[in-house]
Amino acid sequence: QKEVEQNSGPLSVPEGAIASLNCTYSDRGSQSFFWYRQYSGKSPELIMSIYSNGDKEDGRFTAQLNKASQYVSLLIRDSQPSDSATYLCAVKRNYGQNFVFGPGTRLSVLP
Amino acid sequence: GAVVSQHPSWVICKSGTSVKIECRSLDFQATTMFWYRQFPKKSLMLMATSNEGSKATYEQGVEKDKFLINHASLTLSTLTVTSAHPEDSSFYICSAFDSRNTEAFFGQGTRLTVV
């Protein structure tokens, strides 16, 4: 089992819809979770971090964490074509400062 | 957020030559930096963890004699690809962990093309 898993997509949603991106992880002891956005040919940029069970909202983005289910998700409300990118889920290992990245989900927002 | 600067952003080199990539944390001290490689349409793959003042820790399958890492100060880590071959062509990205925010920030990436 891979440490961090995501559906590779592509996930296509119409403009204005809600995009839902999902991620599961295998290390039950993980405490820190992150969502990064990566445009083609560019470096990843941090969107959200979440550490506690429940929801965390930042503008159009909402991260959801369920440690019991080892599941973290990202919701993007009012999706825009500029949101089209690959979204990487990252989990920080409990030892050291290393992050493990999922394979990423490619999101396409159709105008 | 914190700023991590990576240089150069792209480089083309001939087979057999060496290329050095720099990664700097501009507004924070990073005792640990990470080097990743990303092939087209693939996810980030960790190559090594760079520790200030000590040897880097390489992931399984990564040749430490080919990918030399030096972390000489709390703000600078370098990756040198030695005797580069076309199969080393890839997007190399560094990141640094900012303990103040418990978050990792990425450099802009370096696209290496070996001809």
Interface residues (C-beta under 8 A of the other chain):
Chain A: S32 F34 Y36 G41 K42 S43 P44 E45 L46 S49 L88 A90 K92 G96 Q97 N98 F99 V100 F101 G102 P103 G104
Chain B: G1 Q6 T32 F34 K42 S43 L44 L46 T49 F91 I93 S95 F97 S99 T102 E103 A104 F105 F106 G107 Q108 G109 R111
